Amino acid sequence: MPAATDEAESVQFFDEDRVRDFAVEIQNAVADENDFRSHLPAWLEQRQEELAEARQDTTSLDAARRRLSQVLARQSRDPRRKEALDELSGACDRWQELTGRRPSK
């Protein structure tokens, strides 16, 4: 019988105002959820349209590719390139002699 008395004493009671406040919080949460769900299809459609537009707009990507092409062409014509590659190859050879491995590129 002592266990039943302990259970009765550990039960927490709430006054009417706290219960009403809690009910209002639940109603507000339901209203927020309903509002979110009602706007979700339009929001998703708008975001999908923005994504499609962004995927179609390759202006900056095209400009970057042109710039890269220009830089690569200029570098391939640079007379110092062969000398630099020869120096790099020599340095890699020395590295391999010291460590037994060729450095990664």
Stockholm file with secondary structure:
# STOCKHOLM 1.0

chainA/1-105         MPAATDEAESVQFFDEDRVRDFAVEIQNAVADENDFRSHLPAWLEQRQEELAEARQDTTSLDAARRRLSQVLARQSRDPRRKEALDELSGACDRWQELTGRRPSK
#=GR chainA/1-105 SS CHHHHHHHHHCCCCCHHHHHHHHHHHHHHHHHHHHHHHHHHHHHHHHHHHHHHHHHCCHHHHHHHHHHHHHHHHHHHCTHHHHHHHHHHHHHHHHHHHHSSCCCC
#=GC SS_cons         CHHHHHHHHHCCCCCHHHHHHHHHHHHHHHHHHHHHHHHHHHHHHHHHHHHHHHHHCCHHHHHHHHHHHHHHHHHHHCTHHHHHHHHHHHHHHHHHHHHSSCCCC
//
